Amino acid sequence: MNQSTTFWNEKMKHLFNLYDADHDGSITPADFEILADKLSALVGQDDGERREQYANARKTLCQEIMRADANQDGKVTLEEWIDFHQHLAKELQKPDTSPEILEQLSERMNTTFHMLDLNHDGYIAKDEWVKTCQFFGVDQTTAERSFQQLSKDDKLEEDKAKHLFFEYLKSDDPNHISNCCLCFL
């Protein structure tokens, strides 16, 4: 295995571990319930509309992530996760990527962006980025540095964020700017 493949596999393992909220070695719908409860506390889900938005986002993200469940047993193992994302990365590198795959990935990116845009203003502000990074165990200094690398302003625009998320999944270049996304997909 070459260095770039090793790097990409490590990235995908890290991403897998972020979604495996109960740390049982697989991703299941129960993991999304755990993450949603924690995220609700992070953004102060006092009002019903926000709770409903996050419930819908959680459901959508869960459906997209569970596509990796190759044997349809209700859980995604690390092996299934890596295989799924290897196929996805190869497909994304083609000039004629399947429209169905692009649609699925677009849904995943939209959901992820809207979960990071805590105040729903169409941007990810530095404080939103830092709060979310800290939620996933990233220290404040690292979160602030990554945000500075991703955005020249105090906010990250939706189109740029989605492009970076897209590149994160397909890039095996350890120096690619998308690696600052810290695995929010």
VOTOR-365283 format. One record per residue: x, y, z of N, C-alpha, C, O in turn; residue in three letters. Coordinates in steps of 0.02 Angstrom, whole numbers, m for minus. Layout:
BEGIN
<rec <X,Y,Z>,<X,Y,Z>,<X,Y,Z>,<X,Y,Z>,"ALA">
...
END
This chain:
BEGIN
<rec <43,m59,0>,<0,0,0>,<45,62,0>,<91,67,41>,"MET">
<rec <32,110,m46>,<74,169,m48>,<53,220,4>,<1,213,37>,"ASN">
<rec <94,272,12>,<83,321,66>,<17,358,58>,<m17,370,108>,"GLN">
<rec <m2,377,m3>,<m65,414,m12>,<m125,369,3>,<m175,393,30>,"SER">
<rec <m122,305,m15>,<m176,259,1>,<m182,250,77>,<m236,249,105>,"THR">
<rec <m124,243,109>,<m124,236,182>,<m155,298,215>,<m195,292,261>,"THR">
<rec <m135,357,191>,<m163,419,218>,<m239,420,209>,<m275,436,257>,"PHE">
<rec <m263,405,149>,<m335,407,135>,<m372,357,180>,<m424,373,207>,"TRP">
<rec <m345,297,188>,<m376,246,232>,<m380,271,304>,<m431,261,338>,"ASN">
<rec <m328,304,327>,<m328,331,396>,<m381,386,404>,<m415,391,455>,"GLU">
<rec <m388,426,352>,<m440,478,352>,<m510,446,358>,<m551,469,398>,"LYS">
<rec <m521,395,320>,<m586,362,320>,<m599,325,386>,<m656,322,410>,"MET">
<rec <m546,298,417>,<m553,266,483>,<m573,319,535>,<m616,307,577>,"LYS">
<rec <m540,376,531>,<m556,430,578>,<m629,452,569>,<m665,462,619>,"HIS">
<rec <m651,459,508>,<m720,477,494>,<m768,424,520>,<m819,441,550>,"LEU">
<rec <m752,361,510>,<m792,306,536>,<m800,312,612>,<m854,304,638>,"PHE">
<rec <m744,325,645>,<m745,329,718>,<m787,388,743>,<m815,385,798>,"ASN">
<rec <m791,442,704>,<m834,498,724>,<m908,477,723>,<m947,498,767>,"LEU">
<rec <m927,437,675>,<m997,414,670>,<m1013,356,717>,<m1071,347,735>,"TYR">
<rec <m963,317,736>,<m974,261,782>,<m978,289,854>,<m932,280,893>,"ASP">
<rec <m1032,322,868>,<m1039,360,931>,<m1037,317,993>,<m1014,339,1046>,"ALA">
<rec <m1060,255,989>,<m1058,211,1047>,<m995,167,1050>,<m987,126,1095>,"ASP">
<rec <m951,177,1001>,<m885,144,998>,<m890,68,1002>,<m849,36,1035>,"HIS">
<rec <m940,39,968>,<m947,m33,968>,<m918,m66,906>,<m924,m127,897>,"ASP">
<rec <m885,m27,863>,<m853,m55,804>,<m896,m56,742>,<m875,m83,691>,"GLY">
<rec <m956,m28,746>,<m999,m23,687>,<m1042,39,692>,<m1054,66,746>,"SER">
<rec <m1066,62,634>,<m1111,119,632>,<m1181,92,622>,<m1194,54,575>,"ILE">
<rec <m1226,113,665>,<m1296,93,661>,<m1341,155,669>,<m1316,208,688>,"THR">
<rec <m1405,149,655>,<m1449,206,668>,<m1447,230,740>,<m1459,289,753>,"PRO">
<rec <m1432,186,787>,<m1428,207,858>,<m1372,258,868>,<m1378,302,910>,"ALA">
<rec <m1318,252,829>,<m1264,301,834>,<m1288,371,815>,<m1266,421,845>,"ASP">
<rec <m1333,375,767>,<m1359,440,746>,<m1404,470,799>,<m1408,531,806>,"PHE">
<rec <m1438,428,837>,<m1479,452,893>,<m1433,483,947>,<m1448,536,974>,"GLU">
<rec <m1378,449,962>,<m1330,474,1011>,<m1301,541,989>,<m1299,589,1027>,"ILE">
<rec <m1279,543,926>,<m1251,606,900>,<m1302,662,900>,<m1286,719,916>,"LEU">
<rec <m1364,646,881>,<m1416,697,878>,<m1430,725,947>,<m1439,786,955>,"ALA">
<rec <m1432,683,997>,<m1444,706,1066>,<m1388,753,1088>,<m1400,806,1118>,"ASP">
<rec <m1326,734,1072>,<m1269,776,1091>,<m1270,842,1052>,<m1259,895,1080>,"LYS">
<rec <m1284,838,987>,<m1287,899,946>,<m1343,945,970>,<m1335,1006,970>,"LEU">
<rec <m1400,917,989>,<m1455,957,1013>,<m1434,998,1074>,<m1452,1056,1080>,"SER">
<rec <m1397,967,1118>,<m1372,1003,1177>,<m1323,1057,1156>,<m1322,1111,1186>,"ALA">
<rec <m1282,1043,1106>,<m1232,1092,1083>,<m1265,1156,1058>,<m1241,1210,1073>,"LEU">
<rec <m1319,1150,1020>,<m1349,1209,991>,<m1409,1235,1030>,<m1442,1283,1009>,"VAL">
<rec <m1423,1205,1087>,<m1478,1229,1128>,<m1545,1221,1095>,<m1577,1271,1076>,"GLY">
<rec <m1567,1162,1087>,<m1628,1146,1050>,<m1691,1159,1092>,<m1728,1111,1107>,"GLN">
<rec <m1703,1220,1111>,<m1762,1236,1152>,<m1825,1236,1110>,<m1879,1218,1134>,"ASP">
<rec <m1820,1257,1047>,<m1882,1264,1009>,<m1895,1203,965>,<m1849,1171,940>,"ASP">
<rec <m1958,1189,957>,<m1981,1130,921>,<m1959,1128,848>,<m1943,1075,822>,"GLY">
<rec <m1958,1186,816>,<m1940,1189,745>,<m1868,1166,735>,<m1854,1128,689>,"GLU">
<rec <m1823,1190,778>,<m1752,1170,773>,<m1744,1095,787>,<m1705,1061,753>,"ARG">
<rec <m1780,1070,837>,<m1776,998,851>,<m1799,958,791>,<m1769,907,774>,"ARG">
<rec <m1852,980,759>,<m1878,945,700>,<m1827,948,642>,<m1817,899,607>,"GLU">
<rec <m1796,1006,632>,<m1746,1012,580>,<m1688,963,591>,<m1666,930,545>,"GLN">
<rec <m1665,958,653>,<m1611,912,668>,<m1633,840,664>,<m1594,796,644>,"TYR">
<rec <m1695,826,681>,<m1721,757,674>,<m1722,737,600>,<m1703,681,583>,"ALA">
<rec <m1744,783,557>,<m1745,769,486>,<m1674,762,457>,<m1661,718,416>,"ASN">
<rec <m1629,805,479>,<m1560,802,456>,<m1528,737,479>,<m1493,704,440>,"ALA">
<rec <m1540,717,541>,<m1513,655,567>,<m1538,596,526>,<m1499,551,508>,"ARG">
<rec <m1602,595,510>,<m1632,541,471>,<m1600,538,401>,<m1582,484,377>,"LYS">
<rec <m1593,595,370>,<m1563,598,302>,<m1491,574,304>,<m1471,533,263>,"THR">
<rec <m1452,600,351>,<m1382,581,356>,<m1376,506,370>,<m1333,473,342>,"LEU">
<rec <m1417,481,414>,<m1416,410,430>,<m1429,368,367>,<m1394,319,355>,"CYS">
<rec <m1480,387,329>,<m1495,350,268>,<m1437,351,219>,<m1421,300,189>,"GLN">
<rec <m1405,408,212>,<m1348,413,167>,<m1289,371,191>,<m1258,336,151>,"GLU">
<rec <m1273,374,254>,<m1217,336,282>,<m1231,261,280>,<m1185,221,267>,"ILE">
<rec <m1293,241,293>,<m1309,170,294>,<m1308,138,225>,<m1314,77,219>,"MET">
<rec <m1299,178,172>,<m1289,149,105>,<m1227,105,103>,<m1220,62,60>,"ARG">
<rec <m1181,117,149>,<m1119,78,152>,<m1130,7,180>,<m1085,m34,178>,"ALA">
<rec <m1190,m7,206>,<m1206,m72,235>,<m1215,m124,179>,<m1271,m138,158>,"ASP">
<rec <m1159,m150,154>,<m1160,m194,96>,<m1200,m258,106>,<m1234,m281,59>,"ALA">
<rec <m1197,m288,165>,<m1234,m350,176>,<m1303,m340,206>,<m1338,m388,223>,"ASN">
<rec <m1323,m277,213>,<m1390,m259,236>,<m1409,m290,303>,<m1465,m313,313>,"GLN">
<rec <m1361,m291,350>,<m1375,m319,416>,<m1390,m265,468>,<m1395,m280,528>,"ASP">
<rec <m1398,m203,445>,<m1417,m149,490>,<m1359,m114,524>,<m1369,m70,566>,"GLY">
<rec <m1298,m132,505>,<m1239,m99,533>,<m1186,m95,481>,<m1180,m137,436>,"LYS">
<rec <m1146,m42,486>,<m1090,m31,439>,<m1026,m46,477>,<m1009,m12,526>,"VAL">
<rec <m989,m96,454>,<m925,m112,484>,<m871,m67,453>,<m883,m35,403>,"THR">
<rec <m813,m66,484>,<m758,m26,457>,<m740,m50,387>,<m727,m9,343>,"LEU">
<rec <m740,m115,376>,<m724,m142,310>,<m775,m118,258>,<m756,m97,203>,"GLU">
<rec <m839,m121,275>,<m891,m97,228>,<m882,m23,216>,<m890,0,159>,"GLU">
<rec <m866,15,268>,<m857,87,263>,<m801,104,214>,<m809,146,170>,"TRP">
<rec <m743,71,224>,<m685,83,180>,<m702,64,108>,<m689,102,62>,"ILE">
<rec <m731,5,99>,<m749,m17,31>,<m797,31,m3>,<m787,49,m61>,"ASP">
<rec <m848,53,33>,<m897,99,6>,<m864,165,m15>,<m876,190,m70>,"PHE">
<rec <m821,192,28>,<m790,256,13>,<m735,250,m40>,<m721,298,m76>,"HIS">
<rec <m702,191,m45>,<m655,181,m100>,<m692,183,m166>,<m669,215,m214>,"GLN">
<rec <m749,149,m169>,<m789,150,m230>,<m812,221,m246>,<m810,243,m303>,"HIS">
<rec <m835,256,m194>,<m858,325,m203>,<m802,369,m228>,<m812,408,m275>,"LEU">
<rec <m743,365,m198>,<m686,406,m219>,<m667,392,m292>,<m653,439,m330>,"ALA">
<rec <m665,329,m310>,<m649,311,m380>,<m702,339,m428>,<m685,365,m481>,"LYS">
<rec <m764,334,m409>,<m818,359,m450>,<m813,436,m457>,<m826,463,m511>,"GLU">
<rec <m796,470,m404>,<m791,543,m405>,<m732,568,m447>,<m732,625,m469>,"LEU">
<rec <m683,525,m458>,<m626,545,m498>,<m639,537,m573>,<m599,560,m614>,"GLN">
<rec <m693,505,m591>,<m711,496,m661>,<m740,561,m689>,<m775,597,m653>,"LYS">
<rec <m728,576,m752>,<m758,635,m782>,<m834,628,m792>,<m870,677,m798>,"PRO">
<rec <m857,566,m793>,<m929,554,m804>,<m960,518,m743>,<m991,466,m749>,"ASP">
<rec <m949,547,m684>,<m976,519,m622>,<m1051,509,m629>,<m1087,550,m656>,"THR">
<rec <m1074,453,m603>,<m1145,436,m605>,<m1187,492,m573>,<m1172,513,m517>,"SER">
<rec <m1239,515,m608>,<m1283,567,m579>,<m1315,545,m513>,<m1327,586,m469>,"PRO">
<rec <m1329,481,m507>,<m1359,455,m445>,<m1311,463,m386>,<m1331,483,m332>,"GLU">
<rec <m1248,447,m398>,<m1198,454,m345>,<m1189,528,m327>,<m1184,545,m269>,"ILE">
<rec <m1187,571,m378>,<m1180,643,m364>,<m1240,669,m324>,<m1232,710,m280>,"LEU">
<rec <m1300,645,m339>,<m1360,665,m303>,<m1356,642,m230>,<m1372,680,m184>,"GLU">
<rec <m1336,580,m219>,<m1330,554,m151>,<m1278,593,m111>,<m1290,611,m53>,"GLN">
<rec <m1221,606,m142>,<m1169,643,m107>,<m1190,715,m94>,<m1174,743,m42>,"LEU">
<rec <m1226,744,m141>,<m1251,812,m132>,<m1298,816,m72>,<m1296,863,m33>,"SER">
<rec <m1340,766,m64>,<m1386,763,m7>,<m1347,759,59>,<m1364,792,107>,"GLU">
<rec <m1296,718,59>,<m1254,710,118>,<m1219,775,135>,<m1215,794,194>,"ARG">
<rec <m1193,810,84>,<m1158,873,96>,<m1206,928,119>,<m1189,967,163>,"MET">
<rec <m1264,931,89>,<m1314,980,110>,<m1332,971,183>,<m1335,1019,222>,"ASN">
<rec <m1345,909,202>,<m1363,894,271>,<m1307,913,318>,<m1318,944,370>,"THR">
<rec <m1246,894,300>,<m1188,909,342>,<m1179,985,350>,<m1168,1010,405>,"THR">
<rec <m1184,1021,294>,<m1176,1093,298>,<m1229,1124,344>,<m1213,1165,387>,"PHE">
<rec <m1291,1104,337>,<m1345,1133,377>,<m1339,1115,451>,<m1363,1152,493>,"HIS">
<rec <m1308,1059,466>,<m1296,1042,536>,<m1239,1084,565>,<m1239,1099,625>,"MET">
<rec <m1191,1103,524>,<m1135,1145,547>,<m1154,1219,551>,<m1127,1256,591>,"LEU">
<rec <m1200,1239,509>,<m1224,1309,508>,<m1275,1315,564>,<m1336,1315,553>,"ASP">
<rec <m1250,1322,625>,<m1292,1318,685>,<m1348,1370,688>,<m1401,1356,714>,"LEU">
<rec <m1336,1429,660>,<m1388,1481,662>,<m1426,1487,596>,<m1468,1531,588>,"ASN">
<rec <m1411,1443,549>,<m1447,1439,484>,<m1446,1505,445>,<m1497,1526,418>,"HIS">
<rec <m1387,1538,443>,<m1383,1600,404>,<m1350,1591,336>,<m1338,1640,301>,"ASP">
<rec <m1335,1528,318>,<m1305,1514,253>,<m1229,1514,253>,<m1198,1507,200>,"GLY">
<rec <m1199,1523,310>,<m1126,1522,318>,<m1108,1481,379>,<m1148,1473,425>,"TYR">
<rec <m1047,1456,379>,<m1020,1427,440>,<m973,1480,468>,<m920,1493,439>,"ILE">
<rec <m992,1510,523>,<m951,1561,555>,<m896,1526,596>,<m901,1467,613>,"ALA">
<rec <m845,1564,611>,<m788,1537,648>,<m811,1506,715>,<m789,1452,733>,"LYS">
<rec <m855,1540,750>,<m877,1513,815>,<m918,1449,806>,<m914,1404,849>,"ASP">
<rec <m956,1444,752>,<m994,1382,739>,<m946,1325,724>,<m955,1269,748>,"GLU">
<rec <m895,1340,684>,<m844,1290,666>,<m809,1265,729>,<m801,1205,739>,"TRP">
<rec <m787,1312,771>,<m750,1294,831>,<m794,1253,879>,<m771,1203,906>,"VAL">
<rec <m856,1273,889>,<m902,1235,933>,<m911,1164,907>,<m908,1116,946>,"LYS">
<rec <m920,1157,842>,<m931,1091,814>,<m868,1049,818>,<m871,990,834>,"THR">
<rec <m811,1080,804>,<m747,1043,811>,<m738,1018,882>,<m720,961,893>,"CYS">
<rec <m751,1062,930>,<m743,1043,1000>,<m791,987,1018>,<m774,943,1058>,"GLN">
<rec <m851,988,990>,<m900,934,1000>,<m870,867,979>,<m882,816,1012>,"PHE">
<rec <m831,867,925>,<m800,806,901>,<m730,794,930>,<m693,751,905>,"PHE">
<rec <m713,831,983>,<m651,818,1019>,<m589,854,993>,<m533,837,1012>,"GLY">
<rec <m598,903,950>,<m541,941,924>,<m530,1001,970>,<m578,1036,988>,"VAL">
<rec <m467,1013,988>,<m454,1069,1033>,<m465,1136,997>,<m462,1139,936>,"ASP">
<rec <m477,1188,1035>,<m496,1253,1009>,<m442,1282,963>,<m458,1309,910>,"GLN">
<rec <m379,1276,981>,<m325,1304,940>,<m323,1271,872>,<m317,1305,821>,"THR">
<rec <m327,1205,870>,<m327,1169,806>,<m388,1188,765>,<m382,1197,704>,"THR">
<rec <m446,1193,797>,<m507,1212,761>,<m500,1282,731>,<m520,1292,673>,"ALA">
<rec <m474,1328,769>,<m465,1397,744>,<m415,1399,686>,<m427,1434,637>,"GLU">
<rec <m361,1361,692>,<m311,1359,638>,<m341,1329,574>,<m329,1355,519>,"ARG">
<rec <m379,1276,582>,<m408,1245,522>,<m458,1293,489>,<m461,1296,427>,"SER">
<rec <m495,1329,529>,<m542,1377,500>,<m506,1431,461>,<m527,1451,407>,"PHE">
<rec <m451,1456,489>,<m411,1507,454>,<m385,1482,388>,<m381,1520,340>,"GLN">
<rec <m367,1418,384>,<m342,1390,322>,<m398,1383,270>,<m387,1390,210>,"GLN">
<rec <m458,1370,293>,<m515,1359,248>,<m548,1424,225>,<m574,1427,170>,"LEU">
<rec <m545,1475,267>,<m582,1536,252>,<m538,1597,264>,<m504,1602,315>,"SER">
<rec <m539,1642,217>,<m502,1705,225>,<m541,1755,267>,<m513,1803,292>,"LYS">
<rec <m606,1743,273>,<m650,1788,310>,<m667,1757,378>,<m636,1708,399>,"ASP">
<rec <m717,1785,410>,<m742,1758,473>,<m797,1707,462>,<m829,1684,510>,"ASP">
<rec <m809,1690,399>,<m861,1641,385>,<m843,1601,323>,<m807,1624,279>,"LYS">
<rec <m869,1541,320>,<m857,1495,265>,<m922,1489,225>,<m973,1467,251>,"LEU">
<rec <m919,1509,162>,<m979,1509,120>,<m1000,1438,104>,<m959,1392,101>,"GLU">
<rec <m1065,1429,94>,<m1095,1363,83>,<m1063,1327,24>,<m1044,1269,30>,"GLU">
<rec <m1056,1360,m34>,<m1028,1327,m93>,<m956,1304,m81>,<m937,1249,m101>,"ASP">
<rec <m917,1347,m49>,<m847,1328,m35>,<m844,1270,14>,<m805,1224,4>,"LYS">
<rec <m885,1272,66>,<m886,1218,115>,<m904,1152,82>,<m872,1101,94>,"ALA">
<rec <m956,1152,41>,<m977,1090,7>,<m923,1065,m40>,<m912,1004,m45>,"LYS">
<rec <m890,1110,m75>,<m835,1089,m119>,<m779,1057,m79>,<m751,1006,m99>,"HIS">
<rec <m762,1086,m22>,<m710,1058,20>,<m729,989,47>,<m688,944,49>,"LEU">
<rec <m793,981,67>,<m816,917,92>,<m810,864,36>,<m788,808,48>,"PHE">
<rec <m830,883,m24>,<m826,839,m83>,<m754,817,m95>,<m740,758,m104>,"PHE">
<rec <m708,866,m94>,<m638,851,m106>,<m609,808,m50>,<m566,766,m62>,"GLU">
<rec <m632,819,11>,<m607,780,68>,<m618,705,56>,<m574,664,69>,"TYR">
<rec <m676,687,30>,<m691,617,19>,<m649,585,m35>,<m633,526,m31>,"LEU">
<rec <m631,623,m86>,<m596,592,m142>,<m521,602,m141>,<m485,563,m173>,"LYS">
<rec <m496,651,m106>,<m424,666,m109>,<m383,619,m64>,<m400,607,m6>,"SER">
<rec <m328,594,m93>,<m281,555,m53>,<m216,594,m42>,<m165,566,m21>,"ASP">
<rec <m218,659,m58>,<m160,703,m50>,<m159,729,23>,<m203,766,43>,"ASP">
<rec <m108,709,61>,<m104,732,131>,<m100,808,139>,<m115,834,192>,"PRO">
<rec <m80,843,86>,<m73,916,90>,<m133,954,62>,<m132,1016,60>,"ASN">
<rec <m184,919,41>,<m243,952,12>,<m279,993,66>,<m288,969,122>,"HIS">
<rec <m299,1053,48>,<m333,1098,95>,<m396,1067,125>,<m416,1085,181>,"ILE">
<rec <m429,1022,90>,<m491,993,114>,<m479,951,178>,<m527,939,215>,"SER">
<rec <m419,931,191>,<m405,892,252>,<m417,934,315>,<m423,906,370>,"ASN">
<rec <m422,1000,308>,<m439,1043,365>,<m512,1036,385>,<m533,1062,437>,"CYS">
<rec <m552,1001,344>,<m623,992,361>,<m632,948,423>,<m686,945,451>,"CYS">
<rec <m579,914,444>,<m580,875,505>,<m635,822,507>,<m661,806,561>,"LEU">
<rec <m652,796,449>,<m695,737,447>,<m767,748,469>,<m794,707,506>,"CYS">
<rec <m799,802,449>,<m868,812,468>,<m918,776,424>,<m978,784,434>,"PHE">
<rec <m896,737,376>,<m943,703,332>,<m961,636,359>,<m1001,600,329>,"LEU">
END
